[in-house]
Amino acid sequence: MTDTVARQPQGIPVGGQFAPTFHSEPGFTLNGSATTVSVPFQGSIDLNESSFGSLPQLPASVGTPEVTFDFDIDGKLETHVSVDGSTMSFWNDDMADEITNTIESGHSGEVEVAPWSAIAEYEDWEQTRTWAESVHERIHGATLEVLTTAASDGAARVSIINFATGRGEAVIQPTPEQASAKRAAAAVAVVEEGQGSQDTMRDLFTDLRHYADARGIDIQKALDDSSEYYRHEKTNPSFTGVS
């Protein structure tokens, strides 16, 4: 009898279609038993159809599956696709150089109800499996892009190497954009304390543009919105927002 391997879906539901653009978190921390090293990393990667291929069509009867992903104890990426509360997991079988799943690997057990049993038609089941494999390929490719981007970032690279070699926190020179973002915060503090000048405001606006670039913020929209807020506040002191 085949042993049953529990596969508990974890992660954040991402829906049926993988988002076209992924924005990394502002930073992440690697924890060691003796030394904690913060790895500074900011950026974004663009994901598009030409890189990953179009998603196959899902059967109308299936609706919108819930998708999550995580890494198992061996560091292998697993994508979990739930249909009507029933979950099937997908991962790369390196030995066979292909994607396998809970059923094909024998991990579903012999006494359990087969995953996706609510899909009545076999053709719909197969079509959903093909769709799920494509989603897994996209998630797998996206996570590799994130790792590649982080490893290519000079500051992150130095920190990771220092962590791995036990050298502790890295001393990193900030990029011009990071320095500008820091100056923007300092300039705001100066203006709030009433020490601003024409030159201070000029530098503040310049640094805020760098700050917006580093955070993926649409600076032009922010400026347009601020102009509208300014006009409303000049004519109506009790104004609290633009509807």
Secondary structure, DSSP 8 states (H G I E B T S, - for coil): ----------S----SS--SEEE--SEEEEE-SS-EEEEE---EEE--HHHH-------GGG---EEEEEE-TTS-EEEEEEETTEEEEEEEETTTTEEEETTTTTTT-SSS--TTTT--SHHHHHHHHHHHHHHHHHHHHHHHHHHHHHHHSHHHHHHHHHHHTT--S------HHHHHHHHHHHHHHHHHTT---HHHHHHHHHHHHHHHHHHT--HHHHHHHHHHHHHHHHH-TT-----
